[in-house]
């Protein structure tokens, strides 16, 4: 095994678990493999009023003022 591959193995072993999936996708993309089903746990979690996006800056400013 080449020195670069050994280093890559060593670095991957040190990664925290939450960083493994993005790296795995990157490597698979390099191999032109079919992508696995994406894990998007945040889809559908946010429910808001229709104008929420339009009011987001106002809401964030309001929250920032409360935390100061």
CHARMM internal coordinates of N, CA and C (Angstrom, degrees):
IC EDIT
DIST 1 N 1 CA 1.4466
DIST 1 CA 1 C 1.5284
ANGL 1 N 1 CA 1 C 107.86
DIST 1 C 2 N 1.3366
ANGL 1 CA 1 C 2 N 116.54
DIHE 1 N 1 CA 1 C 2 N 139.54
DIST 2 N 2 CA 1.4604
ANGL 1 C 2 N 2 CA 120.33
DIHE 1 CA 1 C 2 N 2 CA -178.59
DIST 2 CA 2 C 1.5297
ANGL 2 N 2 CA 2 C 111.02
DIHE 1 C 2 N 2 CA 2 C -71.51
DIST 2 C 3 N 1.3067
ANGL 2 CA 2 C 3 N 115.10
DIHE 2 N 2 CA 2 C 3 N 161.58
DIST 3 N 3 CA 1.4649
ANGL 2 C 3 N 3 CA 121.48
DIHE 2 CA 2 C 3 N 3 CA 179.51
DIST 3 CA 3 C 1.5329
ANGL 3 N 3 CA 3 C 109.95
DIHE 2 C 3 N 3 CA 3 C -61.16
DIST 3 C 4 N 1.3264
ANGL 3 CA 3 C 4 N 116.96
DIHE 3 N 3 CA 3 C 4 N -40.22
DIST 4 N 4 CA 1.4729
ANGL 3 C 4 N 4 CA 119.67
DIHE 3 CA 3 C 4 N 4 CA -179.91
DIST 4 CA 4 C 1.5246
ANGL 4 N 4 CA 4 C 111.68
DIHE 3 C 4 N 4 CA 4 C -64.43
DIST 4 C 5 N 1.3201
ANGL 4 CA 4 C 5 N 117.25
DIHE 4 N 4 CA 4 C 5 N -40.72
DIST 5 N 5 CA 1.4743
ANGL 4 C 5 N 5 CA 120.15
DIHE 4 CA 4 C 5 N 5 CA 178.34
DIST 5 CA 5 C 1.5277
ANGL 5 N 5 CA 5 C 110.99
DIHE 4 C 5 N 5 CA 5 C -65.44
DIST 5 C 6 N 1.3143
ANGL 5 CA 5 C 6 N 116.14
DIHE 5 N 5 CA 5 C 6 N -39.93
DIST 6 N 6 CA 1.4605
ANGL 5 C 6 N 6 CA 119.69
DIHE 5 CA 5 C 6 N 6 CA 177.99
DIST 6 CA 6 C 1.5267
ANGL 6 N 6 CA 6 C 110.52
DIHE 5 C 6 N 6 CA 6 C -62.85
DIST 6 C 7 N 1.3253
ANGL 6 CA 6 C 7 N 116.11
DIHE 6 N 6 CA 6 C 7 N -43.02
DIST 7 N 7 CA 1.4694
ANGL 6 C 7 N 7 CA 119.76
DIHE 6 CA 6 C 7 N 7 CA 177.96
DIST 7 CA 7 C 1.5304
ANGL 7 N 7 CA 7 C 110.64
DIHE 6 C 7 N 7 CA 7 C -63.19
DIST 7 C 8 N 1.3222
ANGL 7 CA 7 C 8 N 116.62
DIHE 7 N 7 CA 7 C 8 N -43.29
DIST 8 N 8 CA 1.4598
ANGL 7 C 8 N 8 CA 120.33
DIHE 7 CA 7 C 8 N 8 CA 178.99
DIST 8 CA 8 C 1.5272
ANGL 8 N 8 CA 8 C 110.96
DIHE 7 C 8 N 8 CA 8 C -59.85
DIST 8 C 9 N 1.3162
ANGL 8 CA 8 C 9 N 117.08
DIHE 8 N 8 CA 8 C 9 N -45.78
DIST 9 N 9 CA 1.4647
ANGL 8 C 9 N 9 CA 121.17
DIHE 8 CA 8 C 9 N 9 CA 177.35
DIST 9 CA 9 C 1.5292
ANGL 9 N 9 CA 9 C 110.70
DIHE 8 C 9 N 9 CA 9 C -58.00
DIST 9 C 10 N 1.3096
ANGL 9 CA 9 C 10 N 115.68
DIHE 9 N 9 CA 9 C 10 N -45.21
DIST 10 N 10 CA 1.4601
ANGL 9 C 10 N 10 CA 120.77
DIHE 9 CA 9 C 10 N 10 CA -179.13
DIST 10 CA 10 C 1.5310
ANGL 10 N 10 CA 10 C 110.68
DIHE 9 C 10 N 10 CA 10 C -62.14
DIST 10 C 11 N 1.3140
ANGL 10 CA 10 C 11 N 117.06
DIHE 10 N 10 CA 10 C 11 N -45.17
DIST 11 N 11 CA 1.4671
ANGL 10 C 11 N 11 CA 120.69
DIHE 10 CA 10 C 11 N 11 CA -178.94
DIST 11 CA 11 C 1.5259
ANGL 11 N 11 CA 11 C 111.88
DIHE 10 C 11 N 11 CA 11 C -66.49
DIST 11 C 12 N 1.3113
ANGL 11 CA 11 C 12 N 116.95
DIHE 11 N 11 CA 11 C 12 N -40.76
DIST 12 N 12 CA 1.4670
ANGL 11 C 12 N 12 CA 120.65
DIHE 11 CA 11 C 12 N 12 CA 179.12
DIST 12 CA 12 C 1.5190
ANGL 12 N 12 CA 12 C 110.03
DIHE 11 C 12 N 12 CA 12 C -62.81
DIST 12 C 13 N 1.3103
ANGL 12 CA 12 C 13 N 117.36
DIHE 12 N 12 CA 12 C 13 N -40.17
DIST 13 N 13 CA 1.4631
ANGL 12 C 13 N 13 CA 120.92
DIHE 12 CA 12 C 13 N 13 CA 179.12
DIST 13 CA 13 C 1.5274
ANGL 13 N 13 CA 13 C 112.20
DIHE 12 C 13 N 13 CA 13 C -62.49
DIST 13 C 14 N 1.3202
ANGL 13 CA 13 C 14 N 117.47
DIHE 13 N 13 CA 13 C 14 N -24.52
DIST 14 N 14 CA 1.4618
ANGL 13 C 14 N 14 CA 121.39
DIHE 13 CA 13 C 14 N 14 CA -179.02
DIST 14 CA 14 C 1.5311
ANGL 14 N 14 CA 14 C 113.50
DIHE 13 C 14 N 14 CA 14 C -87.38
DIST 14 C 15 N 1.3298
ANGL 14 CA 14 C 15 N 117.08
DIHE 14 N 14 CA 14 C 15 N -11.38
DIST 15 N 15 CA 1.4644
ANGL 14 C 15 N 15 CA 120.21
DIHE 14 CA 14 C 15 N 15 CA -176.60
DIST 15 CA 15 C 1.5264
ANGL 15 N 15 CA 15 C 112.23
DIHE 14 C 15 N 15 CA 15 C -65.57
DIST 15 C 16 N 1.3433
ANGL 15 CA 15 C 16 N 116.58
DIHE 15 N 15 CA 15 C 16 N 141.79
DIST 16 N 16 CA 1.4645
ANGL 15 C 16 N 16 CA 118.43
DIHE 15 CA 15 C 16 N 16 CA 170.68
DIST 16 CA 16 C 1.5289
ANGL 16 N 16 CA 16 C 109.14
DIHE 15 C 16 N 16 CA 16 C -67.61
DIST 16 C 17 N 1.2999
ANGL 16 CA 16 C 17 N 116.44
DIHE 16 N 16 CA 16 C 17 N 150.23
DIST 17 N 17 CA 1.4676
ANGL 16 C 17 N 17 CA 122.01
DIHE 16 CA 16 C 17 N 17 CA -173.17
DIST 17 CA 17 C 1.5262
ANGL 17 N 17 CA 17 C 113.00
DIHE 16 C 17 N 17 CA 17 C -53.93
DIST 17 C 18 N 1.3346
ANGL 17 CA 17 C 18 N 117.58
DIHE 17 N 17 CA 17 C 18 N -37.85
DIST 18 N 18 CA 1.4700
ANGL 17 C 18 N 18 CA 119.97
DIHE 17 CA 17 C 18 N 18 CA -176.89
DIST 18 CA 18 C 1.5237
ANGL 18 N 18 CA 18 C 113.38
DIHE 17 C 18 N 18 CA 18 C -68.73
DIST 18 C 19 N 1.3112
ANGL 18 CA 18 C 19 N 117.98
DIHE 18 N 18 CA 18 C 19 N -13.23
DIST 19 N 19 CA 1.4732
ANGL 18 C 19 N 19 CA 120.36
DIHE 18 CA 18 C 19 N 19 CA 179.21
DIST 19 CA 19 C 1.5231
ANGL 19 N 19 CA 19 C 112.35
DIHE 18 C 19 N 19 CA 19 C -98.54
DIST 19 C 20 N 1.3121
ANGL 19 CA 19 C 20 N 117.00
DIHE 19 N 19 CA 19 C 20 N -3.99
DIST 20 N 20 CA 1.4624
ANGL 19 C 20 N 20 CA 120.59
DIHE 19 CA 19 C 20 N 20 CA -177.66
DIST 20 CA 20 C 1.5317
ANGL 20 N 20 CA 20 C 111.39
DIHE 19 C 20 N 20 CA 20 C -70.61
DIST 20 C 21 N 1.3259
ANGL 20 CA 20 C 21 N 118.10
DIHE 20 N 20 CA 20 C 21 N -46.06
DIST 21 N 21 CA 1.4677
ANGL 20 C 21 N 21 CA 121.08
DIHE 20 CA 20 C 21 N 21 CA -175.99
DIST 21 CA 21 C 1.5321
ANGL 21 N 21 CA 21 C 112.79
DIHE 20 C 21 N 21 CA 21 C -59.04
DIST 21 C 22 N 1.3556
ANGL 21 CA 21 C 22 N 119.45
DIHE 21 N 21 CA 21 C 22 N -46.91
DIST 22 N 22 CA 1.4716
ANGL 21 C 22 N 22 CA 117.79
DIHE 21 CA 21 C 22 N 22 CA 178.38
DIST 22 CA 22 C 1.5320
ANGL 22 N 22 CA 22 C 112.91
DIHE 21 C 22 N 22 CA 22 C -62.15
DIST 22 C 23 N 1.3174
ANGL 22 CA 22 C 23 N 116.06
DIHE 22 N 22 CA 22 C 23 N -38.03
DIST 23 N 23 CA 1.4641
ANGL 22 C 23 N 23 CA 119.33
DIHE 22 CA 22 C 23 N 23 CA 178.89
DIST 23 CA 23 C 1.5210
ANGL 23 N 23 CA 23 C 110.93
DIHE 22 C 23 N 23 CA 23 C -67.73
DIST 23 C 24 N 1.3186
ANGL 23 CA 23 C 24 N 116.53
DIHE 23 N 23 CA 23 C 24 N -39.67
DIST 24 N 24 CA 1.4621
ANGL 23 C 24 N 24 CA 120.87
DIHE 23 CA 23 C 24 N 24 CA 178.01
DIST 24 CA 24 C 1.5291
ANGL 24 N 24 CA 24 C 110.49
DIHE 23 C 24 N 24 CA 24 C -60.46
DIST 24 C 25 N 1.3340
ANGL 24 CA 24 C 25 N 117.26
DIHE 24 N 24 CA 24 C 25 N -42.19
DIST 25 N 25 CA 1.4715
ANGL 24 C 25 N 25 CA 120.52
DIHE 24 CA 24 C 25 N 25 CA 177.33
DIST 25 CA 25 C 1.5282
ANGL 25 N 25 CA 25 C 110.80
DIHE 24 C 25 N 25 CA 25 C -61.57
DIST 25 C 26 N 1.3206
ANGL 25 CA 25 C 26 N 116.16
DIHE 25 N 25 CA 25 C 26 N -42.04
DIST 26 N 26 CA 1.4661
ANGL 25 C 26 N 26 CA 120.54
DIHE 25 CA 25 C 26 N 26 CA 179.58
DIST 26 CA 26 C 1.5292
ANGL 26 N 26 CA 26 C 111.29
DIHE 25 C 26 N 26 CA 26 C -61.56
DIST 26 C 27 N 1.3065
ANGL 26 CA 26 C 27 N 116.34
DIHE 26 N 26 CA 26 C 27 N -45.42
DIST 27 N 27 CA 1.4680
ANGL 26 C 27 N 27 CA 120.15
DIHE 26 CA 26 C 27 N 27 CA -179.70
DIST 27 CA 27 C 1.5240
ANGL 27 N 27 CA 27 C 110.32
DIHE 26 C 27 N 27 CA 27 C -65.71
DIST 27 C 28 N 1.3212
ANGL 27 CA 27 C 28 N 117.15
DIHE 27 N 27 CA 27 C 28 N -43.17
DIST 28 N 28 CA 1.4712
ANGL 27 C 28 N 28 CA 119.61
DIHE 27 CA 27 C 28 N 28 CA 178.02
DIST 28 CA 28 C 1.5236
ANGL 28 N 28 CA 28 C 111.34
DIHE 27 C 28 N 28 CA 28 C -60.43
DIST 28 C 29 N 1.3350
ANGL 28 CA 28 C 29 N 116.20
DIHE 28 N 28 CA 28 C 29 N -39.98
DIST 29 N 29 CA 1.4685
ANGL 28 C 29 N 29 CA 119.76
DIHE 28 CA 28 C 29 N 29 CA 177.60
DIST 29 CA 29 C 1.5248
ANGL 29 N 29 CA 29 C 111.11
DIHE 28 C 29 N 29 CA 29 C -60.25
DIST 29 C 30 N 1.3264
ANGL 29 CA 29 C 30 N 116.77
DIHE 29 N 29 CA 29 C 30 N -36.50
DIST 30 N 30 CA 1.4609
ANGL 29 C 30 N 30 CA 120.76
DIHE 29 CA 29 C 30 N 30 CA 179.28
DIST 30 CA 30 C 1.5259
ANGL 30 N 30 CA 30 C 111.62
DIHE 29 C 30 N 30 CA 30 C -67.77
DIST 30 C 31 N 1.3160
ANGL 30 CA 30 C 31 N 116.62
DIHE 30 N 30 CA 30 C 31 N -27.37
DIST 31 N 31 CA 1.4609
ANGL 30 C 31 N 31 CA 121.27
DIHE 30 CA 30 C 31 N 31 CA -179.87
DIST 31 CA 31 C 1.5309
ANGL 31 N 31 CA 31 C 112.19
DIHE 30 C 31 N 31 CA 31 C -91.65
DIST 31 C 32 N 1.3221
ANGL 31 CA 31 C 32 N 116.48
DIHE 31 N 31 CA 31 C 32 N -1.38
DIST 32 N 32 CA 1.4631
ANGL 31 C 32 N 32 CA 123.06
DIHE 31 CA 31 C 32 N 32 CA -179.04
DIST 32 CA 32 C 1.5223
ANGL 32 N 32 CA 32 C 112.49
DIHE 31 C 32 N 32 CA 32 C 58.40
DIST 32 C 33 N 1.3264
ANGL 32 CA 32 C 33 N 116.34
DIHE 32 N 32 CA 32 C 33 N 32.41
DIST 33 N 33 CA 1.4582
ANGL 32 C 33 N 33 CA 120.18
DIHE 32 CA 32 C 33 N 33 CA 176.41
DIST 33 CA 33 C 1.5247
ANGL 33 N 33 CA 33 C 109.00
DIHE 32 C 33 N 33 CA 33 C -80.49
DIST 33 C 34 N 1.3019
ANGL 33 CA 33 C 34 N 114.30
DIHE 33 N 33 CA 33 C 34 N 160.08
DIST 34 N 34 CA 1.4532
ANGL 33 C 34 N 34 CA 119.22
DIHE 33 CA 33 C 34 N 34 CA 174.93
DIST 34 CA 34 C 1.5206
ANGL 34 N 34 CA 34 C 108.67
DIHE 33 C 34 N 34 CA 34 C -64.88
DIST 34 C 35 N 1.3292
ANGL 34 CA 34 C 35 N 117.54
DIHE 34 N 34 CA 34 C 35 N 132.37
DIST 35 N 35 CA 1.4580
ANGL 34 C 35 N 35 CA 119.14
DIHE 34 CA 34 C 35 N 35 CA -179.62
DIST 35 CA 35 C 1.5230
ANGL 35 N 35 CA 35 C 111.28
DIHE 34 C 35 N 35 CA 35 C -67.58
DIST 35 C 36 N 1.3126
ANGL 35 CA 35 C 36 N 115.14
DIHE 35 N 35 CA 35 C 36 N 144.26
DIST 36 N 36 CA 1.4618
ANGL 35 C 36 N 36 CA 120.66
DIHE 35 CA 35 C 36 N 36 CA 176.08
DIST 36 CA 36 C 1.5268
ANGL 36 N 36 CA 36 C 108.58
DIHE 35 C 36 N 36 CA 36 C -73.40
DIST 36 C 37 N 1.2967
ANGL 36 CA 36 C 37 N 115.85
DIHE 36 N 36 CA 36 C 37 N 165.69
DIST 37 N 37 CA 1.4584
ANGL 36 C 37 N 37 CA 120.02
DIHE 36 CA 36 C 37 N 37 CA 176.53
DIST 37 CA 37 C 1.5216
ANGL 37 N 37 CA 37 C 107.76
DIHE 36 C 37 N 37 CA 37 C -61.91
DIST 37 C 38 N 1.3201
ANGL 37 CA 37 C 38 N 115.42
DIHE 37 N 37 CA 37 C 38 N 130.62
DIST 38 N 38 CA 1.4569
ANGL 37 C 38 N 38 CA 120.14
DIHE 37 CA 37 C 38 N 38 CA -176.90
DIST 38 CA 38 C 1.5157
ANGL 38 N 38 CA 38 C 110.90
DIHE 37 C 38 N 38 CA 38 C -75.87
DIST 38 C 39 N 1.3076
ANGL 38 CA 38 C 39 N 114.80
DIHE 38 N 38 CA 38 C 39 N 138.68
DIST 39 N 39 CA 1.4523
ANGL 38 C 39 N 39 CA 121.84
DIHE 38 CA 38 C 39 N 39 CA 176.72
DIST 39 CA 39 C 1.5272
ANGL 39 N 39 CA 39 C 107.85
DIHE 38 C 39 N 39 CA 39 C -96.01
DIST 39 C 40 N 1.3277
ANGL 39 CA 39 C 40 N 116.77
DIHE 39 N 39 CA 39 C 40 N 102.94
DIST 40 N 40 CA 1.4531
ANGL 39 C 40 N 40 CA 121.97
DIHE 39 CA 39 C 40 N 40 CA -178.72
DIST 40 CA 40 C 1.5333
ANGL 40 N 40 CA 40 C 109.47
DIHE 39 C 40 N 40 CA 40 C -120.33
DIST 40 C 41 N 1.3306
ANGL 40 CA 40 C 41 N 116.45
DIHE 40 N 40 CA 40 C 41 N 75.72
DIST 41 N 41 CA 1.4549
ANGL 40 C 41 N 41 CA 119.79
DIHE 40 CA 40 C 41 N 41 CA -173.89
DIST 41 CA 41 C 1.5279
ANGL 41 N 41 CA 41 C 113.93
DIHE 40 C 41 N 41 CA 41 C -66.51
DIST 41 C 42 N 1.3225
ANGL 41 CA 41 C 42 N 117.64
DIHE 41 N 41 CA 41 C 42 N -15.45
DIST 42 N 42 CA 1.4589
ANGL 41 C 42 N 42 CA 119.87
DIHE 41 CA 41 C 42 N 42 CA -176.75
DIST 42 CA 42 C 1.5244
ANGL 42 N 42 CA 42 C 112.92
DIHE 41 C 42 N 42 CA 42 C -84.89
DIST 42 C 43 N 1.3146
ANGL 42 CA 42 C 43 N 118.90
DIHE 42 N 42 CA 42 C 43 N -11.95
DIST 43 N 43 CA 1.4583
ANGL 42 C 43 N 43 CA 121.80
DIHE 42 CA 42 C 43 N 43 CA -178.42
DIST 43 CA 43 C 1.5229
ANGL 43 N 43 CA 43 C 109.69
DIHE 42 C 43 N 43 CA 43 C -61.90
DIST 43 C 44 N 1.3086
ANGL 43 CA 43 C 44 N 115.57
DIHE 43 N 43 CA 43 C 44 N 128.37
DIST 44 N 44 CA 1.4552
ANGL 43 C 44 N 44 CA 121.43
DIHE 43 CA 43 C 44 N 44 CA 176.33
DIST 44 CA 44 C 1.5125
ANGL 44 N 44 CA 44 C 114.59
DIHE 43 C 44 N 44 CA 44 C 79.66
DIST 44 C 45 N 1.3158
ANGL 44 CA 44 C 45 N 118.28
DIHE 44 N 44 CA 44 C 45 N 6.44
DIST 45 N 45 CA 1.4582
ANGL 44 C 45 N 45 CA 119.93
DIHE 44 CA 44 C 45 N 45 CA -177.74
DIST 45 CA 45 C 1.5219
ANGL 45 N 45 CA 45 C 112.79
DIHE 44 C 45 N 45 CA 45 C -83.62
DIST 45 C 46 N 1.3086
ANGL 45 CA 45 C 46 N 117.63
DIHE 45 N 45 CA 45 C 46 N -22.65
DIST 46 N 46 CA 1.4501
ANGL 45 C 46 N 46 CA 120.80
DIHE 45 CA 45 C 46 N 46 CA -175.39
DIST 46 CA 46 C 1.5208
ANGL 46 N 46 CA 46 C 110.50
DIHE 45 C 46 N 46 CA 46 C -99.80
DIST 46 C 47 N 1.2941
ANGL 46 CA 46 C 47 N 114.96
DIHE 46 N 46 CA 46 C 47 N 121.14
DIST 47 N 47 CA 1.4522
ANGL 46 C 47 N 47 CA 120.30
DIHE 46 CA 46 C 47 N 47 CA 173.57
DIST 47 CA 47 C 1.5154
ANGL 47 N 47 CA 47 C 106.43
DIHE 46 C 47 N 47 CA 47 C -116.19
DIST 47 C 48 N 1.3182
ANGL 47 CA 47 C 48 N 116.72
DIHE 47 N 47 CA 47 C 48 N 131.62
DIST 48 N 48 CA 1.4566
ANGL 47 C 48 N 48 CA 119.79
DIHE 47 CA 47 C 48 N 48 CA -177.86
DIST 48 CA 48 C 1.5187
ANGL 48 N 48 CA 48 C 109.82
DIHE 47 C 48 N 48 CA 48 C -151.96
DIST 48 C 49 N 1.3026
ANGL 48 CA 48 C 49 N 113.26
DIHE 48 N 48 CA 48 C 49 N 167.54
DIST 49 N 49 CA 1.4560
ANGL 48 C 49 N 49 CA 119.86
DIHE 48 CA 48 C 49 N 49 CA 176.87
DIST 49 CA 49 C 1.5240
ANGL 49 N 49 CA 49 C 109.11
DIHE 48 C 49 N 49 CA 49 C -68.11
DIST 49 C 50 N 1.3422
ANGL 49 CA 49 C 50 N 117.68
DIHE 49 N 49 CA 49 C 50 N 157.18
DIST 50 N 50 CA 1.4680
ANGL 49 C 50 N 50 CA 120.74
DIHE 49 CA 49 C 50 N 50 CA -176.82
DIST 50 CA 50 C 1.5289
ANGL 50 N 50 CA 50 C 114.49
DIHE 49 C 50 N 50 CA 50 C -56.82
DIST 50 C 51 N 1.3142
ANGL 50 CA 50 C 51 N 118.88
DIHE 50 N 50 CA 50 C 51 N -31.03
DIST 51 N 51 CA 1.4657
ANGL 50 C 51 N 51 CA 120.42
DIHE 50 CA 50 C 51 N 51 CA -177.09
DIST 51 CA 51 C 1.5230
ANGL 51 N 51 CA 51 C 112.95
DIHE 50 C 51 N 51 CA 51 C -94.16
DIST 51 C 52 N 1.3308
ANGL 51 CA 51 C 52 N 117.56
DIHE 51 N 51 CA 51 C 52 N 12.32
DIST 52 N 52 CA 1.4586
ANGL 51 C 52 N 52 CA 121.72
DIHE 51 CA 51 C 52 N 52 CA -176.74
DIST 52 CA 52 C 1.5258
ANGL 52 N 52 CA 52 C 111.86
DIHE 51 C 52 N 52 CA 52 C -56.00
DIST 52 C 53 N 1.3104
ANGL 52 CA 52 C 53 N 118.06
DIHE 52 N 52 CA 52 C 53 N -46.64
DIST 53 N 53 CA 1.4672
ANGL 52 C 53 N 53 CA 121.34
DIHE 52 CA 52 C 53 N 53 CA -178.96
DIST 53 CA 53 C 1.5212
ANGL 53 N 53 CA 53 C 110.63
DIHE 52 C 53 N 53 CA 53 C -63.11
DIST 53 C 54 N 1.2958
ANGL 53 CA 53 C 54 N 116.58
DIHE 53 N 53 CA 53 C 54 N -40.17
DIST 54 N 54 CA 1.4670
ANGL 53 C 54 N 54 CA 120.26
DIHE 53 CA 53 C 54 N 54 CA -179.97
DIST 54 CA 54 C 1.5305
ANGL 54 N 54 CA 54 C 111.10
DIHE 53 C 54 N 54 CA 54 C -66.83
DIST 54 C 55 N 1.3205
ANGL 54 CA 54 C 55 N 117.01
DIHE 54 N 54 CA 54 C 55 N -32.27
DIST 55 N 55 CA 1.4621
ANGL 54 C 55 N 55 CA 121.15
DIHE 54 CA 54 C 55 N 55 CA -177.07
DIST 55 CA 55 C 1.5277
ANGL 55 N 55 CA 55 C 112.68
DIHE 54 C 55 N 55 CA 55 C -94.61
DIST 55 C 56 N 1.3235
ANGL 55 CA 55 C 56 N 118.31
DIHE 55 N 55 CA 55 C 56 N 4.52
DIST 56 N 56 CA 1.4633
ANGL 55 C 56 N 56 CA 121.13
DIHE 55 CA 55 C 56 N 56 CA -172.25
DIST 56 CA 56 C 1.5292
ANGL 56 N 56 CA 56 C 112.90
DIHE 55 C 56 N 56 CA 56 C -58.79
DIST 56 C 57 N 1.3249
ANGL 56 CA 56 C 57 N 118.40
DIHE 56 N 56 CA 56 C 57 N -43.54
DIST 57 N 57 CA 1.4652
ANGL 56 C 57 N 57 CA 119.96
DIHE 56 CA 56 C 57 N 57 CA 179.83
DIST 57 CA 57 C 1.5190
ANGL 57 N 57 CA 57 C 110.84
DIHE 56 C 57 N 57 CA 57 C -63.13
DIST 57 C 58 N 1.3188
ANGL 57 CA 57 C 58 N 116.39
DIHE 57 N 57 CA 57 C 58 N -41.42
DIST 58 N 58 CA 1.4661
ANGL 57 C 58 N 58 CA 120.96
DIHE 57 CA 57 C 58 N 58 CA 178.33
DIST 58 CA 58 C 1.5317
ANGL 58 N 58 CA 58 C 110.23
DIHE 57 C 58 N 58 CA 58 C -62.53
DIST 58 C 59 N 1.3004
ANGL 58 CA 58 C 59 N 116.59
DIHE 58 N 58 CA 58 C 59 N -43.56
DIST 59 N 59 CA 1.4647
ANGL 58 C 59 N 59 CA 121.63
DIHE 58 CA 58 C 59 N 59 CA -179.58
DIST 59 CA 59 C 1.5258
ANGL 59 N 59 CA 59 C 110.18
DIHE 58 C 59 N 59 CA 59 C -64.01
DIST 59 C 60 N 1.3107
ANGL 59 CA 59 C 60 N 117.58
DIHE 59 N 59 CA 59 C 60 N -44.51
DIST 60 N 60 CA 1.4610
ANGL 59 C 60 N 60 CA 121.31
DIHE 59 CA 59 C 60 N 60 CA 179.80
DIST 60 CA 60 C 1.5343
ANGL 60 N 60 CA 60 C 111.54
DIHE 59 C 60 N 60 CA 60 C -64.08
DIST 60 C 61 N 1.3342
ANGL 60 CA 60 C 61 N 117.20
DIHE 60 N 60 CA 60 C 61 N -41.50
DIST 61 N 61 CA 1.4631
ANGL 60 C 61 N 61 CA 119.98
DIHE 60 CA 60 C 61 N 61 CA 176.43
DIST 61 CA 61 C 1.5221
ANGL 61 N 61 CA 61 C 110.84
DIHE 60 C 61 N 61 CA 61 C -61.56
DIST 61 C 62 N 1.3098
ANGL 61 CA 61 C 62 N 115.73
DIHE 61 N 61 CA 61 C 62 N -41.88
DIST 62 N 62 CA 1.4698
ANGL 61 C 62 N 62 CA 120.79
DIHE 61 CA 61 C 62 N 62 CA 179.54
DIST 62 CA 62 C 1.5241
ANGL 62 N 62 CA 62 C 110.67
DIHE 61 C 62 N 62 CA 62 C -62.01
DIST 62 C 63 N 1.3428
ANGL 62 CA 62 C 63 N 116.95
DIHE 62 N 62 CA 62 C 63 N -44.59
DIST 63 N 63 CA 1.4526
ANGL 62 C 63 N 63 CA 121.19
DIHE 62 CA 62 C 63 N 63 CA 178.90
DIST 63 CA 63 C 1.5232
ANGL 63 N 63 CA 63 C 111.17
DIHE 62 C 63 N 63 CA 63 C -65.26
DIST 63 C 64 N 1.3279
ANGL 63 CA 63 C 64 N 116.68
DIHE 63 N 63 CA 63 C 64 N -38.15
DIST 64 N 64 CA 1.4592
ANGL 63 C 64 N 64 CA 120.78
DIHE 63 CA 63 C 64 N 64 CA 179.67
DIST 64 CA 64 C 1.5298
ANGL 64 N 64 CA 64 C 109.98
DIHE 63 C 64 N 64 CA 64 C -64.54
DIST 64 C 65 N 1.3214
ANGL 64 CA 64 C 65 N 117.66
DIHE 64 N 64 CA 64 C 65 N -39.76
DIST 65 N 65 CA 1.4634
ANGL 64 C 65 N 65 CA 121.64
DIHE 64 CA 64 C 65 N 65 CA 179.44
DIST 65 CA 65 C 1.5226
ANGL 65 N 65 CA 65 C 111.10
DIHE 64 C 65 N 65 CA 65 C -66.76
DIST 65 C 66 N 1.3241
ANGL 65 CA 65 C 66 N 117.70
DIHE 65 N 65 CA 65 C 66 N -34.25
DIST 66 N 66 CA 1.4641
ANGL 65 C 66 N 66 CA 121.02
DIHE 65 CA 65 C 66 N 66 CA -179.99
DIST 66 CA 66 C 1.5238
ANGL 66 N 66 CA 66 C 112.11
DIHE 65 C 66 N 66 CA 66 C -71.77
DIST 66 C 67 N 1.3238
ANGL 66 CA 66 C 67 N 116.74
DIHE 66 N 66 CA 66 C 67 N -30.86
DIST 67 N 67 CA 1.4629
ANGL 66 C 67 N 67 CA 119.59
DIHE 66 CA 66 C 67 N 67 CA -176.75
DIST 67 CA 67 C 1.5281
ANGL 67 N 67 CA 67 C 111.78
DIHE 66 C 67 N 67 CA 67 C -83.21
DIST 67 C 68 N 1.3061
ANGL 67 CA 67 C 68 N 118.12
DIHE 67 N 67 CA 67 C 68 N -13.05
DIST 68 N 68 CA 1.4847
ANGL 67 C 68 N 68 CA 120.50
DIHE 67 CA 67 C 68 N 68 CA -178.54
DIST 68 CA 68 C 1.4968
ANGL 68 N 68 CA 68 C 112.27
DIHE 67 C 68 N 68 CA 68 C -80.28
END
COOR INIT
IC SEED 1 N 1 CA 1 C
IC BUILD
